[in-house]
Amino acid sequence: MGAVGERPFPPGDYDVVVVGSGPGGLQVAYSLARAGVDRCAAISRDDRPGGMFRRFPVYQRLISWTKPDAPVPRGSREYEWYDHNSLLGDVESHQALTPLFMDREFDLPARAEMEAALAEFAARGDVQVRYGCEWESTRIVDDGFVLATSDGEYRCRVCVFALGMTEAWRPPIPGLDAAPHYADTGSPKQYEGKRVFIVGKRNSAFEVAQGLLPWAKTLVLASPRPVDTAVLAFSPLRLRYLQPFDEHIRGGSGSHVVDASIERVERHDGGYRIRTRGTTWTGELTFEADEVIAATGFRAPLRDLPALGVATVNDGRLPAQTPYWESVSVPGIFFAGNVTQASSGLRKHGVSPSSGSVHGFRYNARLVAQRIAETVFGKRRERRPLERDDVAGLLAGELARAPELWSQKAHLARVVAFDPAAGIHDEGIVPLAQFVDHDDGDACAVAVEYDAGGAIVPALYVRHQGRLSEHILPPHPLHAFDGDDYREELAARLNGLLV
Amino acid sequence: MEAQSANVVETLASLSLFGDLSYPELEAVAHTFEEEAFAQGQRVLRQDVSGGSFYVILSGEARVVIDGEERAALTRGDFFGEISVLTDTAPAADVVASTVLWCLVVPAHDLKPLLLSRPSIAYRMLQIEARRLRRANTWER
């Protein structure tokens, strides 16, 4: 560590450069150091750790839970499933830091509590970051990349962009530019007695609508896509922000949720006129409003990466990624944090990973660090040898309790490799798509998944002599997938591998 | 190399499958379903793995592979995965990206409501399936 006041990581040559100091950047920098990648520089344009949690959510309460008391000890691996907001430490003193800061008014931390926990993780885990250093542009060179920054040039073999979805994004609706974005929403009081029209029906739109319910005269949320109540029932949104939708469904409260394409937003002296056309109904509607809020989401600040060849999805808002969170089009560029939601994995039964929130992407970040350490820098992790009689028990325990499998359903898997010469080894946590798509010899994987009816089920995948088979096991009312029935079925299915 | 797909609504508007939809309807489809991109060589649909989706190619190319043997090539506007979804069985083939590939992804449980709420898509799909069937059934002379 440098002298007091000295900024770490001056411009120069590094193995890896991590850009960003939100939870994704902190987790990947922490995990790279522990995976043996020593020459790793972390840079950030911010002045302190925390990323989006230095400011958002606007109304200051998260939608993901942390339960300070749980049936398992705080700081254990199993506890991570009860604490969706702490980053992952390799030692107990770096684990489960969010509950230390919670006042327990809710089991959802306040924004400031989350920010404090992230800063504590950086301090305890010695995650050094060069703050106030802004990445400006990127070049591909023979052996890697050059990142030009406000402090000078960084040369590296691999870069990890943990950029967050931080740039306000607006769809190309004529006139919408005149309306403030969600990111610029003021205190609820300034909407007192007003007719408010919110463009959007996702997290930020419902969050703002909920905050304005006690203040606004009328509230309209509109976007082309209908609210899918079946999906909403499983969404963390329901925890806090469903009141506006509830009022719309029951009718007559001045709150409306409308499926409409917004044709244009016209500004006039008295406010706004919004012209819309129905998407799930036929016809047109014109709304008069005192205030319009564009709750139309965010995009990753990708700067010149698309020009470099980095493919994007979602109208250019997110970088497209492989199952190991590498750019699909520019090898050597990896991603961490909530932009990893663009890597959808198998998307079985339409279920996307939880990579848009901390409880999902913290595992992606740890795996991407291991992947870079192994495949780029040859720092192979130790694989724990297993006895054949222990395999079914290990897999059943993982199905019942592994926080990675439960946080990232049908996306992360526990893998065991069976090599006739080298024996049986625990491969640890691996993206399920990676396991399914790459034949690295006889092996099996378990994942926790939803079935077509929405029930949580254990899944076993067996690769034997080049053929992959999938076995969906029955659900259990308490998800107790480590009972004797499950162990016996796992053992039976693994028979071919174990002989 | 093409680094980015065009605006999804514009792309859908140019595909025959969605040829009868109005602009607001196209917007609703584009906002409801996600766009996904795959690296060259990455699998999109997996033989014998359940829970797959219906895919429409927005940009790029793919190949259909059964037991390791290539059977067909797919390109912009082509779709796949519907047989598996409609018959509720695991796909009988792999679909692998031959280039960087962009697709619109319609999860299985959303396909029936989509086809019932926008029958013109169902009709267009049926036309295309009929052509595929006729091609498959053509007697060698």
Interface residues (C-beta under 8 A of the other chain):
Chain A: S223 P224 R225 P226 D259 A260 S261 R277 G278 T279 T280 P306 A307 G309 V310 A311 T312 V313 N314 D315 G316 A320 T322 P323 V328 S329 A342 S344 L346 R347 K348 H349 G350 S352 A410 A433 V436 D437 E449 D451 A452 L468 S469 E470 I472
Chain B: M1 A3 Q4 S5 N7 V8 Y23 P24 E25 E27 A28 A30 H31 T32 E34 E35 E36 A37 F38 A39 Q40 Q42 R43 R46 D48 V49 S50 G51 G52 S53 D88 A90 V100 W102 V105 P107 A108 H109 D110 S117
